[in-house]
Amino acid sequence: MSIAFAARVTACVTVIGDGHGRQEMAMRLRMGGYQGEASVHTRAARELGAALAADGGPELDLIADVTAAGRNATDLFTMVEGDELDLCYFASSYLVKRVPNLAVFDLPFLFADRLALHARLDGDLGARLGRDIAAATGFELLGLWDNGARHFTNLRGPIHRPDDCAGLRIRTMDSALHQAAFRSLGFEPVYIDVKDYPAAVRAKDVEAQENPLTNTVNFGVHETHGHLSLTGHFCGVTLVLGNRARLDEAAGGPSRAALRAAMRQATEAQRGFAAAVDAECLDKLVAAGVAVVGPDAIDFAAFRQATAGVVADAAAAIDPEVLAAAGLAPAA
């Protein structure tokens, strides 16, 4: 760890008494991310800090991109469960190994309506997943942010149907389900950490990738990949996670209530940012000369047929109540 980085994470959430047997959080929270200042997640984190400050809550010390200090993005999990950070955000797919029901968001070509998904995240689905996360990890689920619809880019040619994916080496997240889905389409999937993947794209170590439009632009993928297909194969969800033990210590204090209220404000703002940036980024990609295949020119039936076996196998491992809460199956 660099000296500069260490200096930024030495502050702790401490617990202080008020003389009446009650405790509340000290006035500082440390939050980490991995997408940098241009990200809608970073913007939302700053909204969180502003909302906390306006309500007299804890001060938020935000590290926008831990990879800039040489850390892997996935280090955020151990940093929060340990004592380096108090909060982080992360794509839900990376926690599936520990919380299998989160795989509901990794079933391809099933979520198309982002507003309907938001409503489910704010209802029974989000509440159930919060309990699952608490039972399996040291985290508390504080928010569910919009990680954007994910689309394919590549350097070879337009993708209209699964046959167009054949033999393309594609960078993926650390998700066995993602890799199985892409393999069923003919891709050759390879996991590369966020810290290393932009360089891998530039070096043409991979020929394809999939991401929300904002990441495709912010990571400069379009400078190498001249083809984009608006497949929306996953509607991504980002988890905002806190160290549950430290937050539990302060559960009775007003600072905890302020954090919850501020997170609701930040979540509303983040979802608005995510929707707006999609249109902005698509315009930027077109202006940069990227060839775009729109939804009307994509054979979604063929994509769903190709991934049907993967979906069936994955859904069988997800609690039926979670599938029902996601609108993907009748209640058991």
N, C-alpha and C positions, 0 to 999 in steps of 0.2 A: 504494500500500500504506500502511495506517495505521502510525503510529509504534508503537502497542501491538502490532500484528500483527508488524511487523518485529522487534521486540525478542524475540518468542517464537521466531523461526526463525533467529536468528543463530548458534546453536550448531551445530557440524559434527561429523560422524563423522570423526574423525581416526585416523591409523594410527600406532602407537607400536611401537618395538622392545623386545625383552626381553633384549637383549645376546647372544642366541644365534642371530641371523639370522631369528628368527620375528617375526611381527607380529600384532597383534590390535586390535580396534576399541576406540576410546576409549569411556568408559562413558556414552554418551548417544546415543539414537536419536530422531529427530524424525518424528512420524507425523501425518498430516492426514486428516480425514474431512469429511463434508458433511451429516450427518443429525442432529447434535445429541445431547444427553445421553440422551434417551429411547430412542434407537435401539439395537437389538440389536447393531449393528456397533460402536457406541461402547462398549457394555458389554463386548463381546469384546475390544476394544482395551485396555480397562482390565484385563481378565483377562490379556492378553498382558504388560502392564507388571508386573502382580503376579507372574506366573510368572517373568519375567526377574529381578526383584528377589530372589525366593526362591532362585534358582539362582546368584546372584552375577553375573548378566549385565548388559548395558547398561541404564541408566535410560531409560525411555520418556517422552518429552515429547510429549503428545498435544494436538493442536488439534482439538477435536471437530467444529467446523463452520466451515470457511473462508469460507462465504458470509456469516457474521455480520460478517466484516471487509470485505465488499464484493467478494470474489472470486467468480467463477463456479466452480461445482463442478468443471467440466472443467479448470480451471486446475491441479488436483492433478496431472495427468499431467506438465505441464511443470515443476511445482514439484519433483517427484521426479526426473525425468530431468535437471533442472538441479541446483542446489545449495541450494534452499530447504528441502527435506524429504528424508527418507531412505525413508519408507514411506507408503503410502496404501492405502485400499480403494476399489474402484469397481465398479459394475455392469458385467458382461462385455460387454454390448451396445455400450458406448461405445468399445471397442477393436477392434471387428470390422473397421473400415476398414483397420487396420494388420495385424491377425491374422485373416484371413478364416475360418479354421476355428472361431473362437469363435462363428460364426453357428449352430453346432449347437444352442446353447441358445435360439436365437430362432426355431426352427421351431415354429409354434403347434399346440397341442392334441396334443402327442406325449408329453410327460413328465407322468405322473400320480403316480408313486410316489417320494416324496422320499427315502426310505431307500435305495431302489435307485439313485437318482441319486447319493447320497452315496458309496455303495460304488464306483461308477464313477469319481467324482471322485478317490477315494483310490487308484485303480488305474491301468490303462493310459491311460484317457482323460485324467486329470489330468497324468500324466507327459508324454504327447504334447503337450498344450497348453502345458505349461511350456517344452518345447523350442521350440515355435512362437513363443511370446512372446519368448524369449531371442534367437531368430534375427532377429526383425523389429523389436525395440525395444531401449531401454536398460534394460528392466526384468528383474527376476527374479521369477518367480511363487513366492510364499512360502506362500500358503494359498488355499483355495477355500471360501468361506463360503456359507451358505444365504440367498438374497435373497428367499425366500418365493414362494409361488404368487401370480400376478398376476390380479386380478379387475377387472371393469368397474364403475365407478360413474357415475351421470349424474343430471341434474336433471329429466329429462322423464318417464320412466316405466320400468317393468320391462323388462329384456332377457331374453327367453327363446330367441330365434332371430335369425338374421342380419337379417331384415326389420325388427327392432326397433332396429337400429343406424342405419338409413337417415337420412342428413342430419345426424347428430350430429357437431358439431365436437369432436374428441377431442385432448387434450394427449398427446404421445408423447415418448419419449426420442429421442435423436439416433441413430436407427436406420432406415436405408432399408428393411430387411426388416420391421421392426415396422410402418412406415407402409404398405408394400405389403399386408401382411396385413390391417390395419384397413381399408384402402381396399377390399379385396375383400369385406369385410363390410358396406360401405355407409357407414362412418364418413368424416368429412373430417378427416384427421390434420394436426396442426401441432406441430412441435417447440418446446418451451419449456424453458429451463434450470431445474434444480432451484431455483435462487435465486429465480426469478420465478414459478414455476408456482402456488404457493399463492395468490398475489395474483390471478393470472389466473383461478383457479377462483372466488375470492370475487367478482371483478368480472363473472363470467359471460362472460368472453372465450372460454372453452371451456365446452361443455355436458357433457362426459364426460371421464373420465381412467381410467387403469388402473394399479394398483399393488398391492403386498402390503398386507394389512390393516393392518399396523403403520404403514406410511406414510400410508394413508388416515386413520388416527386421529391420528398425530403431526403431520401437516400440516393438520389441521382440515378436511379435504375434506368430511367428513360434515355439517358445519355448513351446507353449500350443496347438496350432492348427497344427495337423499333416497332414492336407489335403488342397491342393490348386487346384482350377479349373480355368484355364485361359479363363474365360468367356469374359473379356473385355467389360462388359455390359455398362459401361460409359467410354467415353474418356474425362477425366477431364480437366477443364480449371481453371487456377488460375488468379484472377484479381490483378493487382498492382494498388493501389488506393492512391490518394493524397488528401489533404484538398484543395478543389478548391478555396475557398475564399483567403487563404494565397498565393496560387500559382498565382491567378489572380492579386493580389496586385503587384506581381513582373513580370507580363506578358511581360513588355517591356524590361526587363533586360537581359543581356547575360547569367546570371545564369539559367534562364528558358530554353533557347536554349540548354545550356550545359546539363541540366537534360534530355531533350528529346533525344538528341544524345546519351547520356550515356545509357538511357533506351533501345534504339534500340540495342546497343552492348550487354547489359546484357540479353536481350530477346533472341538474337541469341545464346549466350553462354548457357543460361538456357535450351533451347530446345535441344541442343546437350548433355548437362549433363543428361537430362531426358531419352533420347534414350539410351545412353550408360549405365546408371545405371540399366535399366531394365534387360539387359543381365547379368550384374554383380550380381544383386540380385537373379535372377533365379538360377544361378550357386550356390550361397550361400545357397539357400533354398534346392536345391537338395543335396548338400553336408551335410546339417544338417539332412537329412533323411526325409524331407517332401515328401509325395506322391503327384505327380503332374499329373493332368488330362489335357492333351493338347487339343488344339482347335479341332483336328481331332476326338476326342472322346466325343465331346459335341454336344448335339442335339439342335443346334441353332434355327432350325425351330420350335421346341416345345417351346423354351423360347420366341421367338417372338410371337407365337400364344397366349401364356399365358398372355403376357403383352400388346397385341394388343388393348384391350379396354382402358387400362390406357394411352397408347400412343395417341390414338384417342382423348380422353377427354382432355389431356394436350395440344396437338397440336391445338385444337380448341380455346384455350385461348391465343395462341401466334400469334402475328401479322403475316399475310401471307408474308409480305415483309421480315421479319426476317427468316421465314422458307425457303423462296426462296434463301436468301443470304447464308443460311447454306447448301443449296443443297438438301433440304428435301421436296420441293414442287415447282411447277411452279410459276412464278411471277404472282401476281394478275393483 
